[in-house]
Amino acid sequence: MTYSSILITGANSGLGFEAARQFAQRKGISKIILACRSEARAAEALHQLEELTGKKIFETLIVDVSDLESCRKAAENLDAKVDGIVLNAGGAGGSEPTKLTKDGVIFTFAVNVLGNIHLAELLMDNGKLNTGGSVMYVASFAARGAPEIGAAKPPITEGSIKEWMSVVNGEKFANNKAYTDHYGSVKLMGALWTMSMARKHKNFRFVTIDPGMAAGTSGADAFPWYQKWVTNATMRLMQFLGRAHSVEVGAKRYVDVMLNNEAFESGIWWGSEKGLTGKLANQVTYWPEIIGNESVQDNADVVIHEFIK
């Protein structure tokens, strides 16, 4: 597959913005669509990227991935075909991450999974993702646990439809609203969706990428100021100790995996082979009974589509 056009959700800051900059530097890329929630921020990002790259290959698409109707309108408004979609938009969920949206799902799930997937599938169904094109979902090491920093695996025991439903509607977190639990659980669902889709849709490529522990992202922006400060300080310390890397390195993972079909095949969740930085490898080895279980993958897919009508 030769890639010339890429769409990135959440492209106005952090890893999404840096990935757009790096894609623009790669040979053959002639169009990058910045899919952002805010029209003003999208326009600012476009201007900055044009100045940084010296190229006028950027376009904007306004979409709020926490709102399914906004995703539908964005899919209709996109007037070009793309070769690759990077589902990067997401975050910790703000001050009320487990509050239900109007679509009946917790906000963390809405912004990290449901809207991103709905947009991607609409573009596939409408012929706006070219045959052979790629859908890349951005996960997190929180979705498979990170013993290096004392982060446990998400509280998933069997991956049944009932259990995934309890994640989506928040019942799973009624007595424990720890950030790593709900964020890790929904990111895990997104990764499993790509594996299920890869088996069902051979005419497209589906991959998941974990950007690793990248210091300097906008992921903590929604936290209270003190939590944001602690998170960012910890990330900088980890980078100093060689256990984390920069936003540039994290975004380069997006670009390298997207543009190399042969080395990074469909249906795989790519992340750090060891630790939270370094060489990429299949993440199934971290949790084979969940990540590598096709029934668990398909159950996640079924529950996701219960909320996409």
Helices and strands as residue ranges (DSSP letters): E 5-9, H 14-24, E 31-36, H 39-53, E 58-62, H 68-77, E 82-87, H 107-109, I 110-114, H 115-125, E 129-138, G 141-143, G 147-149, H 161-168, G 171-173, H 179-200, E 205-209, E 214-215, H 225-240, E 245-246, H 247-258, E 269-272, E 280-282, G 283-286, H 288-291, H 294-306
